[in-house]
């Protein structure tokens, strides 16, 4: 047993759960590719300033949760805590916005936040995300939401809920911000929360403590204070979701944890996760490209937590993948047979038939036990006598029936049986 273990807040993704993990990634990748999204992969670490400017210095992510370190040249680098800022940086750096807009990109990978570990919250976590960069059309907001809903449904999830809100824009949010600050200053709140009122009062609405939420019942709502353009945008999103029969909950106190969001924001929640109920979310971030030194590029995107989605699937009783498929398992009795079985297994794989074999010279009993454990439908049993006769014994592991098959007919025979 090793004297080392995974760092606190991290985990090893082991079989069979790793198969479901991979299935989620592949499912969303297929959905997004079919909708015109192309894959992008950004560095695991970036200039710290990217996240300070892009995510927002007042956010918990930047002020409390980032893994930041100096490199050997003294530059401040940070393990990426989220995906959007890095994707927008990449678009601007490589001038992708000069192409057809919106630029549609999707990504997958690990992200890092120094948080208190608990169910559904780890310090290294994986997300699949999608960004549509360079369009202010509210129909793009709807497309992004619909793609996430479709992906969850194709995974078999049924009990997730879509929460929806609008955060307004630079035209209407300042007046609402002042109104909200006036309301919050009159409440009985601790000093840390009072400081937050002055920096980002919307964040107080997202405070999960019951003693705070109890005082927010009559708080002014952003949806009652939208300018005409934002109200029109929000109503279009709502009406299109209705047209698509995508159920949603108007959630006027919904606030995302990152500062770049404007107008449409949304979260997907699942009650099977307990306190950490969000399995994904996103929204519109029309000013982020400009904040990072680029042109105006209104955009919308989302990120979905793979680990949290797996917890939701388990809660609903979704079947966990059992591992790599294996249709044929080779059992060799003797050194010459081992060589021949390995050649056959290789030929089967080239013919797209999943195959494996017993290694380390296992005796017949142990090798057949391994064949049963592999989940294979057929076993290829080869001994010295079989080689002399130019055949293999093909055993159906379900019925126990066994027949001799010529060596040069094994691949074609199995192709026919496995159709």
C-alpha positions as semicolon CSV with decimal commas, in nm:
position;residue;x (nm);y (nm);z (nm)
1;X;0,000;0,000;0,000
2;X;0,131;0,345;-0,095
3;X;0,240;0,590;0,174
4;X;0,090;0,868;-0,039
5;X;-0,275;0,959;-0,098
6;X;-0,456;1,212;-0,314
7;X;-0,443;1,570;-0,176
8;X;-0,738;1,687;0,029
9;X;-1,025;1,797;-0,190
10;X;-0,913;1,586;-0,486
11;X;-1,001;1,231;-0,584
12;X;-0,908;0,947;-0,814
13;X;-1,170;0,878;-1,081
14;X;-1,178;0,498;-1,075
15;X;-1,368;0,234;-1,275
16;X;-1,656;0,183;-1,309
17;X;-1,745;0,546;-1,231
18;X;-1,481;0,668;-1,474
19;X;-1,685;0,512;-1,755
20;X;-1,990;0,720;-1,664
21;X;-1,763;1,026;-1,631
22;X;-1,642;0,964;-1,986
23;X;-1,995;0,901;-2,111
24;X;-2,108;1,246;-1,990
25;X;-1,816;1,417;-2,162
26;X;-1,879;1,233;-2,488
27;X;-2,256;1,292;-2,480
28;X;-2,227;1,669;-2,444
29;X;-1,945;1,680;-2,697
30;X;-2,167;1,511;-2,956
31;X;-2,458;1,744;-2,881
32;X;-2,243;2,053;-2,917
33;X;-2,061;1,936;-3,228
34;X;-2,394;1,874;-3,401
35;X;-2,494;2,234;-3,319
36;X;-2,184;2,380;-3,484
37;X;-1,954;2,407;-3,182
38;X;-1,582;2,333;-3,222
39;X;-1,352;2,205;-2,949
40;X;-1,101;2,434;-2,776
41;X;-0,851;2,357;-2,502
42;X;-0,680;2,633;-2,305
43;X;-0,384;2,607;-2,062
44;X;-0,449;2,475;-1,713
45;X;-0,280;2,787;-1,571
46;X;-0,305;3,148;-1,688
47;X;-0,183;3,496;-1,595
48;X;-0,348;3,578;-1,261
49;X;-0,461;3,914;-1,398
50;X;-0,689;3,738;-1,646
51;X;-0,911;3,610;-1,367
52;X;-0,883;3,922;-1,150
53;X;-1,007;4,138;-1,438
54;X;-1,234;3,884;-1,602
55;X;-1,402;3,710;-1,310
56;X;-1,403;4,007;-1,072
57;X;-1,179;4,099;-0,781
58;X;-1,472;4,112;-0,536
59;X;-1,587;3,756;-0,607
60;X;-1,517;3,475;-0,364
61;X;-1,349;3,290;-0,650
62;X;-1,080;3,557;-0,685
63;X;-1,054;3,678;-0,326
64;X;-1,060;3,341;-0,147
65;X;-1,048;3,037;-0,375
66;X;-0,779;3,066;-0,642
67;X;-0,461;2,859;-0,649
68;X;-0,209;3,133;-0,728
69;X;0,169;3,097;-0,737
70;X;0,479;3,271;-0,878
71;X;0,673;3,093;-1,149
72;X;1,053;3,090;-1,158
73;X;1,057;3,420;-1,344
74;X;0,841;3,583;-1,076
75;X;0,523;3,599;-1,286
76;X;0,196;3,543;-1,099
77;X;0,008;3,244;-1,240
78;X;-0,321;3,084;-1,137
79;X;-0,468;2,739;-1,192
80;X;-0,786;2,813;-1,385
81;X;-1,090;2,839;-1,153
82;X;-1,337;2,861;-1,444
83;X;-1,337;2,834;-1,821
84;X;-1,500;3,139;-1,979
85;X;-1,231;3,402;-1,921
86;X;-0,962;3,178;-2,070
87;X;-1,174;3,098;-2,376
88;X;-1,243;3,468;-2,441
89;X;-0,871;3,543;-2,394
90;X;-0,790;3,279;-2,653
91;X;-1,048;3,413;-2,900
92;X;-0,902;3,763;-2,871
93;X;-0,539;3,649;-2,884
94;X;-0,595;3,448;-3,204
95;X;-0,845;3,690;-3,359
96;X;-1,112;3,422;-3,393
97;X;-1,378;3,693;-3,386
98;X;-1,275;3,781;-3,743
99;X;-1,448;3,460;-3,850
100;X;-1,821;3,401;-3,884
101;X;-2,003;3,511;-3,569
102;X;-2,092;3,383;-3,325
103;X;-1,774;3,189;-3,260
104;X;-1,906;2,863;-3,112
105;X;-1,662;2,674;-2,891
106;X;-1,686;2,392;-2,639
107;X;-1,432;2,260;-2,391
108;X;-1,374;2,006;-2,118
109;X;-1,119;1,977;-1,840
110;X;-1,019;2,015;-1,475
111;X;-1,066;2,337;-1,279
112;X;-0,937;2,434;-0,937
113;X;-1,078;2,624;-0,638
114;X;-0,964;2,618;-0,278
115;X;-1,298;2,536;-0,116
116;X;-1,409;2,334;0,184
117;X;-1,450;1,980;0,045
118;X;-1,797;1,827;0,071
119;X;-2,033;1,622;-0,143
120;X;-2,051;1,786;-0,484
121;X;-1,770;2,030;-0,406
122;X;-1,404;1,942;-0,454
123;X;-1,086;2,143;-0,503
124;X;-1,022;1,986;-0,840
125;X;-1,338;1,939;-1,043
126;X;-1,424;1,879;-1,406
127;X;-1,657;2,076;-1,629
128;X;-1,784;2,065;-1,982
129;X;-1,856;2,411;-2,111
130;X;-1,978;2,594;-2,420
131;X;-1,948;2,955;-2,534
132;X;-2,118;3,143;-2,820
133;X;-1,909;3,456;-2,867
134;X;-2,013;3,757;-3,074
135;X;-2,393;3,764;-3,079
136;X;-2,647;3,967;-2,882
137;X;-2,941;3,770;-3,025
138;X;-3,157;3,636;-2,738
139;X;-3,221;3,332;-2,956
140;X;-2,860;3,232;-2,887
141;X;-2,938;3,241;-2,514
142;X;-3,225;3,000;-2,580
143;X;-3,009;2,774;-2,797
144;X;-2,749;2,743;-2,521
145;X;-3,013;2,653;-2,262
146;X;-3,181;2,405;-2,499
147;X;-2,852;2,228;-2,573
148;X;-2,781;2,177;-2,203
149;X;-3,135;2,050;-2,142
150;X;-3,108;1,809;-2,433
151;X;-2,773;1,678;-2,309
152;X;-2,907;1,612;-1,959
153;X;-3,216;1,440;-2,098
154;X;-3,012;1,212;-2,323
155;X;-2,814;1,106;-2,017
156;X;-3,146;0,997;-1,868
157;X;-3,181;1,279;-1,613
158;X;-3,539;1,384;-1,545
159;X;-3,552;1,559;-1,208
160;X;-3,336;1,863;-1,279
161;X;-3,491;2,211;-1,278
162;X;-3,401;2,521;-1,478
163;X;-3,391;2,847;-1,284
164;X;-3,395;3,168;-1,487
165;X;-3,334;3,537;-1,421
166;X;-3,204;3,857;-1,579
167;X;-2,936;4,079;-1,423
168;X;-3,004;4,378;-1,647
169;X;-2,725;4,576;-1,813
170;X;-2,499;4,877;-1,756
171;X;-2,795;5,103;-1,834
172;X;-3,043;4,975;-1,576
173;X;-2,831;4,795;-1,317
174;X;-2,676;5,106;-1,150
175;X;-3,015;5,243;-1,043
176;X;-3,122;4,901;-0,918
177;X;-2,789;4,858;-0,739
178;X;-2,844;5,184;-0,548
179;X;-3,202;5,085;-0,457
180;X;-3,083;4,744;-0,334
181;X;-2,802;4,899;-0,130
182;X;-3,049;5,130;0,046
183;X;-3,264;4,829;0,134
184;X;-2,973;4,615;0,256
185;X;-2,814;4,886;0,470
186;X;-3,126;4,889;0,688
187;X;-3,096;4,515;0,770
188;X;-2,930;4,346;1,066
189;X;-2,625;4,199;0,892
190;X;-2,272;4,110;1,001
191;X;-1,973;4,326;0,908
192;X;-1,849;4,103;0,625
193;X;-2,192;4,115;0,461
194;X;-2,210;4,491;0,510
195;X;-1,881;4,530;0,328
196;X;-2,022;4,320;0,046
197;X;-2,318;4,561;0,019
198;X;-2,077;4,836;-0,084
199;X;-1,873;4,620;-0,326
200;X;-2,135;4,399;-0,491
201;X;-2,479;4,410;-0,328
202;X;-2,629;4,154;-0,568
203;X;-2,407;3,894;-0,404
204;X;-2,600;3,939;-0,077
205;X;-2,912;3,805;-0,251
206;X;-2,720;3,479;-0,305
207;X;-2,635;3,438;0,064
208;X;-2,759;3,092;0,163
209;X;-2,777;3,155;0,540
210;X;-3,139;3,130;0,665
211;X;-3,098;3,431;0,894
212;X;-3,001;3,644;0,594
213;X;-3,264;3,503;0,356
214;X;-3,535;3,571;0,615
215;X;-3,457;3,943;0,588
216;X;-3,460;3,949;0,207
217;X;-3,830;3,872;0,160
218;X;-3,916;4,228;0,056
219;X;-3,591;4,306;-0,123
220;X;-3,633;4,496;-0,453
221;X;-3,603;4,264;-0,752
222;X;-3,393;4,327;-1,061
223;X;-3,671;4,200;-1,289
224;X;-3,891;4,487;-1,166
225;X;-3,621;4,738;-1,256
226;X;-3,508;4,634;-1,605
227;X;-3,472;4,890;-1,884
228;X;-3,693;4,841;-2,190
229;X;-3,420;4,663;-2,390
230;X;-3,341;4,418;-2,109
231;X;-3,707;4,353;-2,037
232;X;-3,769;4,279;-2,407
233;X;-3,465;4,049;-2,419
234;X;-3,576;3,861;-2,108
235;X;-3,934;3,821;-2,227
236;X;-3,814;3,683;-2,561
237;X;-3,603;3,419;-2,385
238;X;-3,896;3,321;-2,165
239;X;-4,143;3,302;-2,454
240;X;-3,906;3,090;-2,670
241;X;-3,851;2,848;-2,383
242;X;-4,229;2,824;-2,358
243;X;-4,248;2,754;-2,733
244;X;-3,990;2,475;-2,694
245;X;-4,182;2,339;-2,393
246;X;-3,872;2,375;-2,176
247;X;-3,995;2,423;-1,820
248;X;-3,824;2,693;-1,613
249;X;-3,865;2,867;-1,281
250;X;-3,853;3,246;-1,269
251;X;-3,598;3,303;-0,992
252;X;-3,565;3,680;-0,939
253;X;-3,302;3,645;-0,663
254;X;-3,077;3,419;-0,868
255;X;-2,724;3,561;-0,881
256;X;-2,430;3,388;-1,045
257;X;-2,100;3,387;-0,857
258;X;-1,896;3,567;-1,125
259;X;-1,904;3,941;-1,199
260;X;-1,911;3,933;-1,578
261;X;-2,276;3,828;-1,616
262;X;-2,544;4,059;-1,760
263;X;-2,901;4,002;-1,874
264;X;-2,983;3,628;-1,901
265;X;-2,852;3,402;-1,626
266;X;-2,961;3,047;-1,546
267;X;-2,883;2,747;-1,329
268;X;-2,969;2,380;-1,350
269;X;-3,040;2,240;-1,004
270;X;-3,108;1,890;-0,877
271;X;-3,244;1,813;-0,531
272;X;-3,041;1,492;-0,511
273;X;-2,726;1,693;-0,435
274;X;-2,835;1,844;-0,106
275;X;-2,687;2,187;-0,030
276;X;-2,475;2,189;-0,347
277;X;-2,778;2,159;-0,573
278;X;-2,645;2,327;-0,888
279;X;-2,527;2,086;-1,156
280;X;-2,449;2,364;-1,402
281;X;-2,532;2,712;-1,513
282;X;-2,430;3,014;-1,710
283;X;-2,553;3,327;-1,876
284;X;-2,472;3,626;-2,091
285;X;-2,146;3,822;-2,051
286;X;-2,161;4,103;-2,306
287;X;-1,878;4,315;-2,161
288;X;-1,613;4,054;-2,086
289;X;-1,420;4,083;-2,413
290;X;-1,390;4,459;-2,367
291;X;-1,281;4,412;-2,006
292;X;-0,997;4,195;-2,136
293;X;-0,887;4,459;-2,389
294;X;-1,079;4,338;-2,695
295;X;-1,369;4,470;-2,903
296;X;-1,734;4,455;-2,804
297;X;-1,836;4,090;-2,833
298;X;-2,171;4,014;-2,669
299;X;-2,163;3,647;-2,567
300;X;-2,336;3,373;-2,373
301;X;-2,219;3,042;-2,232
302;X;-2,247;2,775;-1,966
303;X;-2,046;2,520;-1,772
304;X;-2,177;2,193;-1,630
305;X;-2,018;1,999;-1,345
306;X;-1,934;1,641;-1,440
307;X;-1,904;1,519;-1,080
308;X;-2,231;1,679;-0,976
309;X;-2,407;1,539;-1,280
310;X;-2,287;1,193;-1,181
311;X;-2,430;1,239;-0,830
312;X;-2,763;1,343;-0,985
313;X;-2,762;1,036;-1,211
314;X;-2,697;0,809;-0,913
315;X;-2,978;0,976;-0,717
316;X;-3,219;0,897;-1,001
317;X;-3,100;0,538;-1,018
318;X;-2,930;0,578;-1,355
319;X;-2,717;0,278;-1,439
320;X;-2,344;0,327;-1,386
321;X;-2,133;0,207;-1,677
322;X;-1,953;-0,118;-1,591
323;X;-1,636;-0,067;-1,790
324;X;-1,497;-0,124;-2,136
325;X;-1,694;-0,359;-2,357
326;X;-1,541;-0,701;-2,417
327;X;-1,713;-0,936;-2,658
328;X;-1,444;-1,203;-2,686
329;X;-1,197;-1,332;-2,426
330;X;-0,900;-1,548;-2,519
331;X;-0,789;-1,844;-2,305
332;X;-0,457;-2,008;-2,401
333;X;-0,320;-2,337;-2,268
334;X;0,052;-2,349;-2,336
335;X;0,315;-2,111;-2,477
336;X;0,244;-2,177;-2,844
337;X;-0,126;-2,124;-2,782
338;X;-0,055;-1,793;-2,604
339;X;0,115;-1,658;-2,913
340;X;-0,167;-1,773;-3,140
341;X;-0,440;-1,633;-2,913
342;X;-0,265;-1,298;-2,895
343;X;-0,255;-1,284;-3,276
344;X;-0,626;-1,366;-3,291
345;X;-0,713;-1,102;-3,031
346;X;-0,520;-0,842;-3,232
347;X;-0,704;-0,940;-3,552
348;X;-1,039;-0,913;-3,374
349;X;-0,959;-0,564;-3,247
350;X;-0,859;-0,455;-3,599
351;X;-1,201;-0,582;-3,709
352;X;-1,363;-0,358;-3,441
353;X;-1,454;-0,650;-3,216
354;X;-1,368;-0,569;-2,851
355;X;-1,142;-0,846;-2,724
356;X;-0,912;-0,930;-2,434
357;X;-0,725;-1,238;-2,308
358;X;-0,584;-1,405;-1,999
359;X;-0,223;-1,312;-1,931
360;X;0,048;-1,448;-1,698
361;X;-0,006;-1,813;-1,796
362;X;-0,328;-1,862;-1,598
363;X;-0,449;-2,219;-1,564
364;X;-0,778;-2,311;-1,732
365;X;-0,995;-2,261;-1,423
366;X;-0,852;-1,918;-1,343
367;X;-0,860;-1,808;-1,707
368;X;-1,226;-1,908;-1,748
369;X;-1,314;-1,722;-1,428
370;X;-1,148;-1,413;-1,576
371;X;-1,347;-1,464;-1,896
372;X;-1,673;-1,464;-1,697
373;X;-1,567;-1,151;-1,507
374;X;-1,482;-0,970;-1,831
375;X;-1,846;-0,970;-1,942
376;X;-1,750;-1,124;-2,277
377;X;-2,009;-1,319;-2,476
378;X;-1,760;-1,569;-2,614
379;X;-1,437;-1,731;-2,504
380;X;-1,169;-1,849;-2,746
381;X;-1,008;-2,154;-2,584
382;X;-0,690;-2,281;-2,753
383;X;-0,470;-2,570;-2,646
384;X;-0,180;-2,760;-2,804
385;X;-0,414;-3,019;-2,959
386;X;-0,632;-2,742;-3,109
387;X;-0,327;-2,587;-3,271
388;X;-0,226;-2,920;-3,419
389;X;-0,575;-2,948;-3,573
390;X;-0,583;-2,585;-3,688
391;X;-0,892;-2,493;-3,482
392;X;-1,000;-2,303;-3,173
393;X;-1,281;-2,384;-2,934
394;X;-1,546;-2,111;-2,942
395;X;-1,746;-2,117;-2,618
396;X;-2,071;-1,927;-2,567
397;X;-2,036;-1,796;-2,210
398;X;-2,413;-1,755;-2,177
399;X;-2,528;-2,102;-2,282
400;X;-2,207;-2,299;-2,230
401;X;-2,220;-2,436;-2,587
402;X;-1,880;-2,497;-2,744
403;X;-1,787;-2,553;-3,109
404;X;-1,463;-2,593;-3,302
405;X;-1,385;-2,315;-3,552
406;X;-1,100;-2,310;-3,804
407;X;-0,824;-2,062;-3,715
408;X;-0,866;-1,869;-4,040
409;X;-1,244;-1,843;-3,990
410;X;-1,247;-1,704;-3,633
411;X;-1,287;-1,337;-3,724
412;X;-1,563;-1,390;-3,981
413;X;-1,746;-1,634;-3,753
414;X;-1,748;-1,389;-3,463
415;X;-1,852;-1,099;-3,685
416;X;-2,157;-1,298;-3,788
417;X;-2,243;-1,411;-3,435
418;X;-2,204;-1,062;-3,288
419;X;-2,424;-0,884;-3,542
